[in-house]
Amino acid sequence: MVACGLSFGFAQDGTREPAPATGVNVLRTLDYHAFAPGEKLSYVLHYGWLNAGTATLELKEYPREIGGRKVLHAVGLGESTGAFKAFFKVDDRYETYFDQSGVFPYIFVRRVDEGGYKFSQDYTFMQRNGQVATQDKKTYEVPAHVQDMLSAFYYARTINFDQAKAGDVFTIDTFLDNELWPLRMRYIGKETIKLRNGKYRCLKFQPVVQEGRIFKDNNDLNVWITDDGNRIPVLAQAKVLVGSIKMELSGYEGLANPIARE
């Protein structure tokens, strides 16, 4: 449940064979100001008319360096609440340890417990070698600076959308479920939306999805992020084959920039 929000509303558009490693990769450094340690985002999730759950995403500075580079630690939690919890219990935890300067992951941890279905993932990203080691002791070749599903949320916020035009598609290579996935989103335009806690000036995106699997078509999934230096999602709406889902920002603290509220 929480994965939809934490992935910044990206969607999977088919698997792709991992690109072979090209030797020792030079680790990048990005110039960004969208987030900083101390940020915490809170969301409420609705399934139809039910308040289905809550999600939080918190970012902290990790006390140890990796390879002489500073590291940030993000933890995403999602759980079902109220009446929804009575018939479908959700208790999810996602963690990523990613390079502060380059915004690419070193370690990804995933613990899923949804309706009694449980599974775990532990990925170690060897970024210099272009490889990922999984919990089942398998190693995969991947492109330089490949993301996990949670670090992709932060990397997406470093993208400069100032010159984006309606119809432009942005892609992030992500290693997910032992495969390389191109996570893609299409820019729609600017829009001001009203939530329960106020109005926000936003950029609207439609993740590019595989039609007929969960969503009927691309118009059934929309994501709004703040049109400011933070680029945080404030609303995600999806029409799925068995109903509708909405994720709405309910609180925030420790933002690196003023938020685009009216």
C-alpha positions in Angstrom: 0.0 0.0 0.0 2.7 2.5 1.0 4.8 1.7 -2.0 2.7 3.8 -4.3 3.3 6.9 -2.3 7.0 6.4 -1.6 7.8 5.8 -5.2 6.7 9.3 -6.1 3.9 7.9 -8.1 6.1 6.3 -10.7 4.8 3.2 -12.4 6.4 0.2 -14.0 6.5 0.1 -17.8 7.8 -3.4 -18.4 11.1 -5.0 -17.4 14.4 -4.4 -19.1 17.5 -6.6 -19.3 20.1 -5.1 -17.0 22.9 -3.3 -18.8 26.3 -4.9 -18.4 28.8 -3.1 -16.1 31.4 -1.1 -17.8 34.2 -1.4 -15.3 34.6 0.8 -12.3 32.0 3.6 -12.2 32.9 7.1 -11.2 30.4 8.1 -8.5 28.6 11.3 -9.3 27.9 14.4 -7.3 24.7 16.3 -7.7 23.9 20.0 -7.0 20.5 19.9 -5.3 18.6 21.7 -2.5 15.3 19.8 -2.4 15.7 18.0 0.9 17.9 17.7 3.9 18.2 15.5 7.1 15.3 16.2 9.5 12.5 16.1 6.8 9.4 14.1 7.7 6.3 13.7 5.5 3.0 12.3 6.7 0.2 11.0 4.5 -3.4 9.7 4.8 -4.5 6.9 2.5 -8.1 6.5 1.4 -9.6 3.4 -0.3 -12.9 4.6 -1.7 -14.7 6.3 1.2 -12.7 4.6 3.9 -9.7 6.0 5.7 -7.5 3.1 4.9 -4.2 3.9 6.4 -1.3 6.2 7.1 2.2 6.6 5.8 5.3 8.5 7.0 8.6 9.1 5.3 11.5 10.4 7.5 15.0 11.3 6.5 18.1 11.4 8.8 21.8 11.6 8.5 23.5 8.3 8.9 26.4 8.5 11.4 28.9 6.5 9.3 30.4 7.2 5.9 30.6 4.6 3.1 33.7 4.8 1.0 34.5 8.2 2.4 31.1 9.6 1.4 28.3 10.9 3.6 25.1 8.8 3.7 21.4 9.6 4.4 19.0 7.1 5.9 15.3 7.2 4.9 12.6 5.1 6.5 9.1 4.8 5.1 6.3 3.2 7.2 2.8 2.3 6.1 0.0 0.8 8.1 -3.7 0.2 7.8 -6.0 2.0 10.3 -9.6 2.0 11.5 -12.3 -0.2 9.8 -9.9 -1.0 6.9 -7.5 -2.6 9.4 -10.2 -5.0 10.6 -10.3 -6.9 7.3 -6.9 -6.1 5.7 -4.0 -5.5 8.0 -1.0 -3.7 6.5 2.4 -3.2 8.2 5.1 -2.2 5.7 8.6 -0.8 6.3 11.0 0.5 3.7 14.6 1.7 4.3 17.2 3.1 2.0 20.8 4.2 2.8 21.8 6.5 0.0 24.8 8.7 -1.0 24.1 12.2 0.2 26.1 13.9 -2.6 25.1 11.6 -5.5 21.6 10.4 -4.4 22.1 6.7 -5.2 21.6 3.8 -2.9 24.0 1.5 -1.1 21.5 -0.6 0.9 17.8 -1.2 0.5 15.6 -3.0 3.1 11.9 -3.9 2.4 9.6 -5.6 4.9 6.0 -6.2 3.7 3.1 -7.6 5.7 -0.2 -7.1 3.8 -3.3 -9.1 4.6 -1.1 -11.9 6.0 1.2 -12.0 2.9 4.7 -11.4 4.1 8.0 -11.0 2.3 11.5 -9.4 2.8 14.1 -7.9 0.5 17.6 -6.9 1.3 19.7 -5.4 -1.5 23.3 -4.3 -1.4 24.3 -1.9 -4.2 27.9 -2.0 -5.2 27.7 1.2 -7.2 31.4 1.4 -8.3 31.1 -2.1 -9.8 27.6 -1.7 -11.3 26.2 -4.6 -9.3 23.4 -5.4 -6.8 23.5 -8.4 -4.4 20.2 -9.7 -3.1 19.1 -11.6 0.0 19.1 -14.9 -1.9 22.9 -14.4 -2.6 22.4 -13.6 -6.3 24.3 -10.8 -8.0 22.9 -8.7 -10.9 24.6 -6.3 -13.3 23.0 -2.8 -13.3 23.7 0.6 -14.8 25.7 3.2 -12.8 23.7 5.0 -10.1 20.7 2.7 -10.4 18.0 3.4 -7.7 15.9 1.4 -5.4 12.2 2.1 -5.1 12.6 4.5 -2.1 15.8 6.3 -3.1 14.1 6.9 -6.5 11.7 9.2 -4.6 14.5 11.4 -3.5 16.4 11.3 -6.8 13.2 12.4 -8.6 13.1 15.5 -6.5 16.6 16.6 -7.7 15.4 16.7 -11.4 15.0 20.2 -12.8 11.5 20.6 -14.2 11.7 24.3 -14.9 11.9 23.8 -18.6 9.5 20.8 -18.8 6.8 20.9 -21.4 3.5 19.1 -21.4 4.0 15.6 -22.6 7.7 15.3 -21.6 8.5 11.9 -20.1 11.1 11.4 -17.3 12.6 8.0 -16.7 14.6 6.6 -13.7 16.3 3.2 -13.8 15.3 1.3 -10.7 16.2 -2.2 -9.4 12.9 -3.7 -8.2 12.0 -7.3 -7.4 15.3 -8.6 -8.9 14.8 -6.8 -12.2 15.6 -3.5 -13.8 12.5 -1.3 -14.2 12.3 2.0 -16.0 10.1 4.1 -13.8 8.5 6.7 -16.0 6.3 9.8 -15.5 4.7 12.2 -18.0 4.5 15.9 -17.2 1.0 17.3 -17.6 1.3 20.9 -16.4 0.8 23.3 -13.5 -2.3 23.2 -11.3 -3.4 24.5 -8.0 -5.2 21.9 -5.9 -7.2 22.2 -2.6 -6.7 19.6 0.2 -8.1 19.4 3.6 -5.2 21.4 5.0 -5.1 24.1 2.4 -4.3 25.0 -1.2 -1.0 24.1 -3.0 0.6 25.2 -6.2 1.6 22.0 -8.0 3.2 20.3 -11.0 0.9 17.5 -12.2 2.3 14.2 -13.6 0.8 11.0 -14.9 3.0 7.9 -14.4 3.2 5.8 -17.5 1.7 2.4 -16.7 1.0 -0.9 -18.3 -2.6 -0.7 -19.2 -4.9 -3.4 -18.1 -2.8 -4.8 -15.2 -3.8 -2.6 -12.3 -4.9 0.6 -14.1 -7.2 0.8 -17.0 -5.2 3.5 -18.7 -2.7 6.2 -18.0 -5.3 8.8 -17.1 -6.3 6.7 -14.1 -3.2 7.6 -12.1 -2.3 11.2 -11.3 0.3 12.7 -9.0 0.7 16.4 -7.9 4.0 17.6 -6.4 4.6 21.1 -5.0 5.8 23.7 -7.4 8.6 24.9 -5.2 12.1 23.9 -4.2 10.9 20.8 -2.2 9.1 18.9 -4.9 7.1 16.8 -2.4 4.0 14.9 -3.4 0.8 16.3 -1.9 -1.8 14.2 -3.7 -1.9 10.9 -5.6 -5.1 9.6 -7.0 -5.6 6.3 -8.8 -8.6 4.5 -10.2 -7.8 0.7 -10.0 -9.7 -2.2 -11.3 -11.4 -2.8 -8.0 -12.0 0.8 -6.8 -10.1 4.0 -6.2 -7.2 5.0 -4.0 -6.1 8.4 -2.8 -3.0 9.5 -0.9 -3.1 13.0 0.6 -0.4 14.9 2.5 -1.4 15.4 6.1 1.7 16.9 7.6 5.3 17.9 7.1 8.3 19.2 9.0 11.9 20.0 8.4 11.5 21.0 4.8 14.5 22.5 3.1 12.5 25.3 1.3 9.3 27.2 1.8 6.3 25.2 0.6 4.1 26.5 -2.2 0.8 27.1 -0.3 -1.8 29.7 -0.9 
